[in-house]
Amino acid sequence: MATVSPGLVRVTIHAGRNRQVRRMCAAVGHDVLDLVRVAIGDLTLGALTSGEWRRLGPEELALLGHPPRGRQKKTATGRVR
């Protein structure tokens, strides 16, 4: 946990559980008013603002471990694997 400014900290975790950051902060006496995820692995939020979205490109999907679009295999029941 690193202090960015008074009342603002940056936390980096590598694997998280539900409400883990809130519990970690509570354990050291900090209330959490807002959480902002800025990255998942090597994929960063970039210049997107709150409520904004865009489709991910093939390279970004690969960062998340997804197969390239159009190359997904379907099972006999129609599920994508």
C-alpha positions as CSV (number, residue, x, y, z in Angstrom):
1,M,0.0,0.0,0.0
2,A,1.5,3.3,-1.0
3,T,0.2,6.8,-0.1
4,V,-0.5,8.8,-3.3
5,S,-1.9,11.9,-1.5
6,P,-3.6,12.6,1.8
7,G,-6.6,10.2,1.9
8,L,-5.6,8.4,-1.3
9,V,-3.6,5.1,-1.5
10,R,-2.5,2.9,-4.4
11,V,-2.8,-0.9,-3.7
12,T,-1.5,-3.6,-6.0
13,I,-2.7,-7.2,-5.5
14,H,-1.9,-10.1,-7.8
15,A,-4.9,-12.3,-6.9
16,G,-7.9,-11.0,-5.1
17,R,-10.9,-12.3,-3.3
18,N,-14.3,-10.6,-2.9
19,R,-13.9,-7.4,-0.9
20,Q,-10.2,-8.1,-0.2
21,V,-9.0,-4.5,-0.5
22,R,-11.8,-3.2,1.7
23,R,-10.8,-5.8,4.4
24,M,-7.1,-5.0,4.1
25,C,-7.8,-1.3,4.6
26,A,-10.2,-1.9,7.5
27,A,-7.5,-4.1,9.2
28,V,-5.2,-1.0,9.4
29,G,-8.0,1.5,10.3
30,H,-8.8,3.0,6.9
31,D,-12.3,3.4,5.6
32,V,-12.8,2.8,1.9
33,L,-15.1,5.3,0.2
34,D,-14.3,4.4,-3.4
35,L,-12.3,1.8,-5.3
36,V,-11.1,2.3,-8.9
37,R,-9.6,-0.6,-10.9
38,V,-7.0,0.8,-13.3
39,A,-5.5,-2.5,-14.6
40,I,-6.1,-6.2,-14.9
41,G,-2.7,-7.9,-15.5
42,D,-0.9,-6.0,-18.3
43,L,-4.2,-4.5,-19.6
44,T,-4.7,-0.9,-18.3
45,L,-7.6,1.4,-18.3
46,G,-5.8,4.1,-20.3
47,A,-7.8,7.2,-21.0
48,L,-11.3,5.8,-20.5
49,T,-13.4,7.8,-18.1
50,S,-16.1,6.6,-15.8
51,G,-19.0,5.0,-17.8
52,E,-17.0,4.9,-21.0
53,W,-16.2,1.6,-22.8
54,R,-14.7,0.3,-26.0
55,R,-14.1,-3.1,-27.5
56,L,-10.8,-4.9,-26.9
57,G,-8.4,-5.6,-29.7
58,P,-6.9,-9.1,-30.3
59,E,-3.7,-8.2,-28.5
60,E,-5.6,-7.0,-25.5
61,L,-7.8,-10.1,-25.4
62,A,-4.6,-12.2,-25.5
63,L,-3.4,-10.3,-22.4
64,L,-6.5,-11.6,-20.6
65,G,-6.0,-15.2,-21.9
66,H,-8.9,-15.2,-24.4
67,P,-8.4,-17.0,-27.8
68,P,-8.6,-14.8,-30.9
69,R,-12.1,-14.1,-32.2
70,G,-13.2,-16.4,-35.0
71,R,-11.0,-19.3,-33.8
72,Q,-13.1,-20.4,-30.9
73,K,-14.2,-24.0,-31.0
74,K,-17.7,-25.1,-30.2
75,T,-18.6,-28.3,-28.5
76,A,-21.4,-30.6,-29.7
77,T,-23.8,-28.8,-27.4
78,G,-22.9,-25.4,-28.9
79,R,-20.7,-24.2,-26.0
80,V,-17.6,-22.2,-26.8
81,R,-14.4,-23.6,-25.3
